[in-house]
Amino acid sequence: MVFLNRAERHQANAFARIGYSNPFLPERLELERQILGERFQSGTTVIHLPSDLQGQAVFRNFDLLTEQSNILVDKMRQRVLDGKCQREEDQHLYRETVIFHLYGKHFSIHEVPWVRRANVTERPSAIGKSWSQFQKDYNWYLGLPGLVLPTYFSATHCFSVFFQIDRAFSHIFEFIIGSSIPIAKLRAAVWESIFTHDMSRYIRGVHNSMKDITTLITGKSGTGKELVAQAIGNSRYQAFSMEKKTFGGADRESFKAVNISALSSTLIESELFGHCKGSFSGAVRDRIGWLEACGENGTVFLDEIGELDLSIQVKLLRVLQDRDFSRVGETETRRFAGKFVTATNRDLASEIDRRNFREDLYYRLCADMVRTPTLHEQLTDRPEDLLELTRFFARKLLVDLPEEVDLLAFEVVEWVEKQFGKNYDWPGNIRELEQCVRNVLIRKSYMPSSRTPAPKSHASPDRSVQGVDAFVRSLLAGEMTLDEVSEHYVTMIYSRLGQYDLAGKKLGLDWRTVRDKVKPELISKLKR
């Protein structure tokens, strides 16, 4: 009694894996290729949003996968009814192939408009209709005699996870732009911040405790740290209610950003914790802070966490440890039910060393770390991303003139390459490029601000290259001790990454060891 022949089992195994794979990693494309064979639509080596919005192989492949899963699950369902699916391995393959098929049929993000980022509580009728159709198919395929269903993946939980997957994919795919390897790695890292590296474990129960894990986003100013925070905060799990035909906590206030560098310590404390009337000058009435207003599905984003006053760091540490806090001027204890996402462009390890940042708070923040690459890193890996990014900004500016998006994008790229050359450092990163596009639109020119270093002359020697060359020559000549080699190499890595903790992660060392080995007199020679 054979449940699947060899070719069918090969496909079913791939479907069982693909549903839990990170869609932004090469493994996903390889599984798609394995299932589709010659029908696989090849594109670039990474999944990204094409700048011209044409030829989206990622969607074409997904449609083909859904079509293929439909054929396979119908065959498998009949064999289950015929009593040919007795082994646990066969039941597992059937269940997982069905799950993928249900997702493809009901939740493809280019087919289901209510899944988008809009406030879904305003469309209960659309959600209710989709739920009814989904529940009918779920029972048709999985409510069969003799089929054992996992207790952790009920129809409502399955519906909730699918809703979350589509929101996460949409936020990452549509707003983290580019096809360079650094950006591809960023997209994959953001997906893991939402679902972890093991999505099966996430579905079985980790989704309930992700709010307890704080995400720390590091990177230079202007590299899109808030976009990453929004993708994580707006893609959290929301349980579906059959009675209300909606998702819990799907509201406009699910994500709140607090820019610490823009507020005084008193205002930051009031913003976060709230205050009582009369607790300080100007407190004319009670105020609810964002920690109190944030529901269990909500997220508070603390931007520039490295600039937080030490006195508030102590209070924040208590929230992270016990989830307890009090309003300013009050002794009553309240509970924070949501999730924290934080960001900084500072080297927090260095700030700890200078006693500007609490070490115990740092270790509460760094359980999940995401680094945003610089624009220079992206363009060094793939220069064509400059056009993709300018198209993205041009599309935002020319909403009523979509036919002129390419014209503006090429105009910007031509200006940049003519005036600055192809190796401009973009010290202001993505934020600077966006302003460049706006400047060219208005004045057909762009000049960096006085705070932005001038473009590098192509004729001038690069001191960092000279410093590295001198290091290599001394190394090959055997002129250095082992300690000197170690110090030079650690300093070189630190000078490029700019943070002790990042350099330590790269080198496999504790950040304190990196700090002790770094030689300040070498940094100016090695930094690029």
C-alpha positions as CSV (number, residue, x, y, z in Angstrom):
1,M,0.0,0.0,0.0
2,V,2.0,3.0,-1.3
3,F,0.9,6.4,-0.3
4,L,3.4,8.4,-2.5
5,N,5.6,7.3,-5.4
6,R,9.2,8.5,-5.4
7,A,8.6,11.7,-7.4
8,E,5.6,12.7,-5.3
9,R,7.4,12.1,-2.1
10,H,10.3,14.2,-3.3
11,Q,7.9,17.1,-4.0
12,A,6.0,16.6,-0.7
13,N,9.2,16.7,1.3
14,A,10.1,20.0,-0.4
15,F,6.6,21.5,0.3
16,A,7.0,20.4,4.0
17,R,10.3,22.4,4.2
18,I,9.4,25.4,2.1
19,G,6.6,26.5,4.4
20,Y,9.0,27.0,7.3
21,S,11.9,28.4,5.3
22,N,13.1,32.1,5.4
23,P,11.8,33.5,2.1
24,F,14.8,35.8,1.8
25,L,17.4,33.1,2.0
26,P,18.8,31.2,-1.0
27,E,17.4,27.9,0.5
28,R,13.9,29.1,-0.4
29,L,14.8,29.6,-4.1
30,E,16.4,26.2,-4.2
31,L,13.3,24.5,-2.8
32,E,11.2,26.4,-5.4
33,R,13.5,25.2,-8.1
34,Q,13.3,21.6,-6.8
35,I,9.5,21.6,-6.9
36,L,9.0,23.4,-10.2
37,G,11.9,22.1,-12.2
38,E,12.0,23.6,-15.7
39,R,8.9,25.8,-14.9
40,F,11.0,27.7,-12.3
41,Q,11.1,31.4,-13.2
42,S,14.7,32.5,-12.7
43,G,15.5,36.0,-11.7
44,T,18.3,37.5,-9.5
45,T,20.0,35.4,-6.8
46,V,18.1,37.2,-4.0
47,I,14.4,37.8,-3.6
48,H,13.8,41.6,-3.8
49,L,11.3,44.1,-5.2
50,P,12.3,44.9,-8.8
51,S,12.7,48.7,-9.2
52,D,10.6,48.7,-12.4
53,L,7.8,46.6,-10.8
54,Q,7.9,44.3,-13.8
55,G,8.8,40.7,-14.2
56,Q,8.3,39.8,-10.5
57,A,9.5,36.2,-10.7
58,V,8.8,35.8,-7.0
59,F,5.1,36.1,-7.6
60,R,5.0,34.0,-10.7
61,N,6.9,31.2,-9.0
62,F,4.5,31.4,-6.0
63,D,1.5,31.0,-8.3
64,L,3.1,28.0,-9.9
65,L,3.8,26.4,-6.5
66,T,0.2,26.9,-5.4
67,E,-1.0,25.3,-8.6
68,Q,1.4,22.3,-8.1
69,S,0.4,21.9,-4.4
70,N,-3.2,21.8,-5.5
71,I,-2.6,18.9,-7.8
72,L,-0.6,17.0,-5.2
73,V,-2.9,17.5,-2.2
74,D,-5.9,16.4,-4.1
75,K,-4.2,13.1,-4.9
76,M,-3.0,12.7,-1.3
77,R,-6.4,13.5,0.1
78,Q,-8.0,10.7,-1.8
79,R,-5.3,8.2,-0.7
80,V,-6.0,9.3,2.9
81,L,-9.6,8.4,2.4
82,D,-8.6,5.1,0.8
83,G,-6.7,4.2,4.0
84,K,-3.3,4.4,2.4
85,C,-1.9,7.1,4.9
86,Q,-1.1,5.1,8.0
87,R,2.5,6.0,8.8
88,E,3.3,9.1,10.8
89,E,5.8,10.2,8.2
90,D,3.1,10.1,5.5
91,Q,0.6,11.9,7.7
92,H,3.2,14.6,8.4
93,L,3.9,15.1,4.6
94,Y,0.2,15.3,3.9
95,R,-0.5,17.9,6.7
96,E,2.5,20.1,5.7
97,T,1.6,20.0,2.0
98,V,-2.0,21.0,2.8
99,I,-0.8,23.8,5.0
100,F,1.3,25.3,2.2
101,H,-1.6,24.9,-0.2
102,L,-4.0,26.7,2.1
103,Y,-1.6,29.6,2.4
104,G,-1.2,29.8,-1.3
105,K,-4.9,29.7,-2.0
106,H,-6.0,32.1,0.6
107,F,-3.1,34.4,1.5
108,S,-1.1,35.3,-1.5
109,I,-0.2,39.0,-0.8
110,H,-0.8,40.1,-4.4
111,E,-4.3,38.7,-4.3
112,V,-5.8,39.5,-0.8
113,P,-6.1,43.3,-0.4
114,W,-7.4,43.2,3.2
115,V,-4.1,41.6,4.4
116,R,-2.2,44.8,3.6
117,R,-0.9,47.3,6.2
118,A,-4.3,49.1,6.5
119,N,-6.3,48.9,9.7
120,V,-7.9,45.5,9.3
121,T,-10.5,46.2,12.1
122,E,-12.3,48.4,9.5
123,R,-12.9,45.5,7.2
124,P,-14.5,42.8,9.4
125,S,-16.8,41.7,6.6
126,A,-13.9,41.0,4.2
127,I,-12.1,39.1,7.0
128,G,-15.1,37.2,7.9
129,K,-15.7,36.1,4.4
130,S,-12.1,35.0,3.9
131,W,-12.2,33.1,7.2
132,S,-15.4,31.2,6.2
133,Q,-13.7,30.1,2.9
134,F,-10.5,29.2,4.7
135,Q,-12.2,27.2,7.4
136,K,-14.2,25.3,4.8
137,D,-11.0,24.3,3.0
138,Y,-9.2,23.6,6.2
139,N,-11.9,21.1,7.3
140,W,-12.1,19.6,3.8
141,Y,-8.4,18.7,3.7
142,L,-7.6,18.1,7.4
143,G,-10.9,17.0,9.0
144,L,-10.5,13.4,7.6
145,P,-11.1,10.2,9.5
146,G,-7.9,8.6,10.7
147,L,-5.9,11.8,10.2
148,V,-4.1,13.0,13.4
149,L,-3.9,16.7,13.6
150,P,-1.3,18.5,15.7
151,T,-2.9,20.2,18.7
152,Y,-0.9,23.4,18.2
153,F,-2.1,24.2,14.7
154,S,-5.8,24.7,14.9
155,A,-7.7,26.5,12.1
156,T,-7.7,29.8,13.9
157,H,-4.0,29.6,14.8
158,C,-3.2,28.7,11.2
159,F,-5.2,31.7,10.0
160,S,-3.4,34.0,12.4
161,V,0.1,32.8,11.4
162,F,-0.8,33.2,7.7
163,F,-2.0,36.7,8.4
164,Q,1.3,37.5,10.2
165,I,3.4,36.0,7.4
166,D,1.8,38.2,4.8
167,R,2.2,41.4,6.8
168,A,5.8,40.5,7.5
169,F,6.6,39.7,3.9
170,S,4.9,42.9,2.7
171,H,6.8,45.2,5.2
172,I,10.2,43.6,4.4
173,F,9.8,43.1,0.6
174,E,8.3,46.5,-0.2
175,F,10.4,48.8,2.0
176,I,13.8,47.2,2.4
177,I,15.0,47.9,-1.2
178,G,17.9,46.6,-3.2
179,S,19.4,43.4,-4.5
180,S,22.9,43.7,-3.0
181,I,24.1,40.9,-0.6
182,P,24.2,43.3,2.4
183,I,20.5,44.2,1.9
184,A,19.5,40.6,1.2
185,K,21.1,39.6,4.5
186,L,19.2,42.4,6.3
187,R,15.9,41.2,4.9
188,A,16.6,37.7,6.1
189,A,17.7,39.0,9.5
190,V,14.5,41.0,10.0
191,W,12.5,37.9,9.1
192,E,14.3,36.0,11.8
193,S,13.6,38.8,14.3
194,I,9.9,38.2,13.7
195,F,9.8,34.4,13.4
196,T,13.2,33.2,14.7
197,H,15.3,30.9,12.6
198,D,13.1,27.9,13.4
199,M,9.6,28.8,12.3
200,S,8.2,25.4,13.3
201,R,9.1,26.1,16.9
202,Y,7.8,29.6,16.6
203,I,4.4,28.3,15.4
204,R,4.3,25.6,18.2
205,G,4.6,28.2,21.0
206,V,7.4,30.8,20.7
207,H,5.0,33.3,19.2
208,N,3.5,33.8,22.6
209,S,6.8,34.9,24.2
210,M,8.4,37.0,21.4
211,K,7.3,40.2,23.2
212,D,9.8,39.4,25.9
213,I,12.7,39.5,23.5
214,T,14.0,43.1,22.8
215,T,15.4,43.8,19.4
216,L,18.4,46.2,19.2
217,I,19.0,47.7,15.7
218,T,22.5,49.2,15.2
219,G,23.8,51.1,12.2
220,K,24.9,54.5,11.0
221,S,22.5,57.4,10.8
222,G,20.2,57.3,7.7
223,T,20.5,53.6,7.1
224,G,16.8,52.8,7.7
225,K,16.8,51.6,11.3
226,E,13.2,52.9,11.8
227,L,12.0,51.0,8.7
228,V,13.4,47.8,10.2
229,A,11.7,48.6,13.5
230,Q,8.4,49.2,11.8
231,A,8.7,45.9,9.9
232,I,9.2,44.1,13.2
233,G,6.7,46.0,15.2
234,N,3.9,45.9,12.6
235,S,4.3,42.2,11.9
236,R,3.6,40.7,15.3
237,Y,1.3,37.8,15.9
238,Q,-2.3,38.7,16.3
239,A,-4.7,35.9,17.3
240,F,-7.9,35.6,15.2
241,S,-11.2,35.5,17.0
242,M,-14.0,33.4,15.4
243,E,-16.6,35.2,17.5
244,K,-15.6,38.7,16.5
245,K,-14.3,37.8,13.0
246,T,-11.2,39.9,13.5
247,F,-7.6,39.9,14.8
248,G,-6.8,41.0,18.4
249,G,-4.9,44.2,18.7
250,A,-5.1,45.2,15.0
251,D,-5.3,48.9,15.6
252,R,-3.6,52.2,14.5
253,E,-1.6,52.5,17.8
254,S,0.2,49.2,17.5
255,F,3.6,50.9,16.9
256,K,4.9,54.0,18.6
257,A,8.3,55.6,17.9
258,V,9.9,57.7,20.6
259,N,13.0,59.6,19.4
260,I,15.1,60.0,22.5
261,S,17.5,62.5,21.0
262,A,14.6,64.9,20.2
263,L,13.2,65.1,23.8
264,S,14.4,66.3,27.2
265,S,14.8,63.8,30.0
266,T,11.6,64.9,31.6
267,L,9.6,64.7,28.4
268,I,11.0,61.2,27.6
269,E,10.1,60.0,31.1
270,S,6.5,61.4,30.6
271,E,6.2,60.0,27.1
272,L,7.2,56.5,28.2
273,F,5.8,56.1,31.7
274,G,3.1,58.8,31.9
275,H,2.7,61.2,34.8
276,C,0.3,62.4,37.4
277,K,-1.1,65.9,37.6
278,G,1.3,68.2,39.5
279,S,4.3,65.8,39.3
280,F,6.3,68.5,37.6
281,S,5.9,72.0,36.2
282,G,3.5,71.9,33.3
283,A,1.8,68.6,34.4
284,V,-1.7,70.1,34.5
285,R,-3.5,66.7,34.2
286,D,-2.8,63.0,34.4
287,R,-1.2,61.5,31.3
288,I,-1.0,57.9,30.1
289,G,2.4,57.0,28.8
290,W,3.2,54.8,25.8
291,L,4.1,51.8,28.0
292,E,0.6,51.9,29.5
293,A,-1.2,52.5,26.3
294,C,0.6,49.7,24.5
295,G,-1.4,46.6,24.2
296,E,0.0,43.1,24.2
297,N,0.3,43.2,20.4
298,G,1.8,46.7,20.4
299,T,5.5,47.8,20.1
300,V,7.3,50.8,21.5
301,F,10.3,51.8,19.4
302,L,13.0,53.7,21.3
303,D,15.2,55.4,18.7
304,E,18.7,56.6,19.7
305,I,18.6,54.5,22.9
306,G,22.3,55.3,23.4
307,E,21.4,58.9,24.4
308,L,19.0,57.9,27.2
309,D,19.8,59.5,30.5
310,L,21.3,57.2,33.2
311,S,18.4,57.9,35.6
312,I,15.8,56.7,33.0
313,Q,18.0,53.7,32.1
314,V,17.5,52.4,35.6
315,K,13.7,52.6,35.2
316,L,13.8,51.1,31.8
317,L,15.9,48.2,33.1
318,R,13.1,47.4,35.6
319,V,10.5,47.3,32.8
320,L,12.7,44.9,30.9
321,Q,13.3,42.7,33.9
322,D,9.9,42.6,35.5
323,R,7.6,44.5,33.1
324,D,6.7,46.8,36.0
325,F,6.6,50.6,35.9
326,S,5.0,53.6,37.6
327,R,3.9,56.9,36.3
328,V,6.0,59.9,37.2
329,G,4.9,61.1,40.6
330,E,3.0,57.9,41.4
331,T,3.7,54.8,43.4
332,E,1.1,52.5,41.8
333,T,2.7,49.7,39.8
334,R,1.5,49.1,36.3
335,R,2.4,46.4,33.7
336,F,3.9,46.8,30.2
337,A,2.3,44.2,27.9
338,G,4.0,45.0,24.6
339,K,7.4,44.6,23.0
340,F,10.4,46.9,22.9
341,V,12.5,47.6,19.7
342,T,15.4,49.9,20.2
343,A,18.0,51.5,17.9
344,T,21.3,53.4,18.1
345,N,24.1,54.7,15.9
346,R,26.4,54.7,18.9
347,D,28.9,52.0,19.9
348,L,27.2,51.0,23.2
349,A,30.2,48.9,24.3
350,S,32.3,52.2,24.1
351,E,29.5,54.0,26.0
352,I,29.6,51.4,28.7
353,D,33.3,51.8,28.9
354,R,32.8,55.6,29.4
355,R,30.1,54.9,32.0
356,N,27.5,56.6,29.8
357,F,25.4,53.4,29.4
358,R,24.6,50.7,31.9
359,E,26.1,47.3,31.1
360,D,23.1,45.4,32.7
361,L,20.7,47.3,30.4
362,Y,22.8,46.5,27.4
363,Y,22.6,42.8,28.0
364,R,18.8,43.2,28.3
365,L,18.7,44.8,24.9
366,C,21.1,42.7,22.9
367,A,19.3,39.3,22.8
368,D,18.3,40.0,19.2
369,M,20.6,42.3,17.2
370,V,20.1,43.6,13.7
371,R,22.7,45.7,11.8
372,T,21.7,48.0,9.0
373,P,24.4,48.3,6.3
374,T,25.5,51.7,4.9
375,L,24.6,52.8,1.5
376,H,28.2,52.6,0.5
377,E,28.3,48.9,1.4
378,Q,25.3,48.3,-0.7
379,L,26.6,50.1,-3.7
380,T,30.1,48.6,-3.4
381,D,28.5,45.2,-3.7
382,R,26.0,46.1,-6.4
383,P,26.3,49.6,-8.0
384,E,23.0,49.0,-9.9
385,D,21.2,49.4,-6.6
386,L,21.6,53.2,-6.9
387,L,19.1,53.2,-9.8
388,E,16.7,50.9,-7.9
389,L,16.7,53.1,-4.8
390,T,16.3,56.3,-6.8
391,R,13.3,54.7,-8.6
392,F,11.8,53.9,-5.2
393,F,12.1,57.5,-4.0
394,A,11.0,58.9,-7.4
395,R,7.9,56.7,-7.3
396,K,7.0,58.3,-3.9
397,L,7.4,61.8,-5.3
398,L,5.7,61.3,-8.6
399,V,2.5,59.6,-7.4
400,D,0.5,61.4,-10.1
401,L,3.1,61.0,-12.9
402,P,4.1,57.4,-12.8
403,E,5.2,57.5,-16.4
404,E,8.0,60.0,-15.4
405,V,9.5,57.9,-12.6
406,D,12.3,56.4,-14.8
407,L,13.1,59.9,-16.2
408,L,13.7,61.4,-12.8
409,A,15.6,58.3,-11.6
410,F,18.0,58.4,-14.5
411,E,18.4,62.1,-14.1
412,V,19.5,61.6,-10.5
413,V,21.9,58.9,-11.3
414,E,23.4,60.8,-14.2
415,W,23.9,63.9,-11.9
416,V,25.5,61.9,-9.1
417,E,27.9,60.0,-11.4
418,K,28.9,63.1,-13.3
419,Q,29.5,65.3,-10.3
420,F,30.7,62.8,-7.6
421,G,31.8,59.8,-9.6
422,K,30.7,56.2,-9.0
423,N,32.6,55.9,-5.7
424,Y,30.9,58.6,-3.6
425,D,30.7,57.5,0.0
426,W,27.2,58.7,0.8
427,P,28.0,59.7,4.4
428,G,24.3,60.5,4.9
429,N,23.3,57.0,3.6
430,I,19.7,56.4,2.4
431,R,18.4,59.6,4.0
432,E,21.0,61.6,2.0
433,L,20.0,59.8,-1.2
434,E,16.3,60.6,-0.7
435,Q,17.2,64.3,-0.2
436,C,19.4,64.1,-3.4
437,V,16.4,62.9,-5.4
438,R,14.2,65.8,-4.0
439,N,17.0,68.3,-4.8
440,V,17.4,67.1,-8.4
441,L,13.6,67.2,-8.8
442,I,13.4,70.8,-7.7
443,R,16.7,72.3,-8.9
444,K,18.2,69.7,-11.2
445,S,21.2,69.6,-8.9
446,Y,22.4,68.4,-5.5
447,M,25.2,69.5,-3.3
448,P,26.0,67.8,0.0
449,S,25.4,70.0,3.1
450,S,28.2,71.6,5.0
451,R,27.9,68.8,7.5
452,T,28.5,66.2,4.8
453,P,32.2,65.6,3.8
454,A,33.0,66.5,0.3
455,P,33.3,63.8,-2.3
456,K,36.6,62.1,-2.4
457,S,39.0,63.0,-5.2
458,H,39.7,60.0,-7.4
459,A,43.4,61.1,-7.7
460,S,44.1,61.4,-4.0
461,P,45.7,58.3,-2.3
462,D,43.6,56.3,0.1
463,R,45.3,56.3,3.5
464,S,43.4,53.3,4.6
465,V,44.8,51.3,1.7
466,Q,48.3,52.5,2.4
467,G,47.9,51.5,6.1
468,V,46.7,48.0,5.2
469,D,49.5,47.6,2.6
470,A,52.1,48.6,5.2
471,F,50.6,46.0,7.6
472,V,50.7,43.3,5.0
473,R,54.3,44.1,4.0
474,S,55.5,43.9,7.6
475,L,53.5,40.7,8.1
476,L,55.1,39.0,5.1
477,A,58.5,40.2,6.0
478,G,58.2,38.6,9.4
479,E,58.8,41.9,11.2
480,M,55.9,41.6,13.7
481,T,55.4,39.6,16.8
482,L,52.2,37.5,17.3
483,D,50.8,40.1,19.7
484,E,51.4,42.9,17.1
485,V,49.7,41.0,14.4
486,S,46.7,40.4,16.6
487,E,46.5,44.1,17.6
488,H,46.9,45.3,14.0
489,Y,44.2,42.9,12.7
490,V,41.7,43.6,15.5
491,T,42.3,47.4,15.1
492,M,41.7,47.0,11.3
493,I,38.4,45.2,11.8
494,Y,37.3,47.7,14.5
495,S,38.1,50.7,12.3
496,R,35.9,49.3,9.6
497,L,32.9,48.4,11.7
498,G,33.2,51.2,14.2
499,Q,31.8,49.4,17.2
500,Y,33.5,47.1,19.7
501,D,30.5,44.7,19.9
502,L,30.2,44.3,16.1
503,A,34.0,43.8,15.8
504,G,33.8,41.2,18.6
505,K,31.0,39.3,16.8
506,K,33.0,39.3,13.6
507,L,36.2,38.1,15.3
508,G,34.6,35.7,17.8
509,L,35.9,37.8,20.7
510,D,34.3,39.5,23.7
511,W,33.9,43.2,23.1
512,R,36.2,44.0,26.1
513,T,39.0,41.9,24.5
514,V,38.5,43.9,21.3
515,R,38.7,47.2,23.3
516,D,41.9,46.1,25.0
517,K,43.6,45.2,21.7
518,V,42.6,48.2,19.7
519,K,45.5,50.7,19.2
520,P,44.1,54.3,18.7
521,E,47.3,55.4,16.9
522,L,46.6,52.8,14.1
523,I,43.0,53.7,13.6
524,S,43.6,56.8,11.4
525,K,45.9,54.7,9.2
526,L,43.5,51.8,8.8
527,K,40.1,53.4,8.9
528,R,38.3,53.8,5.5
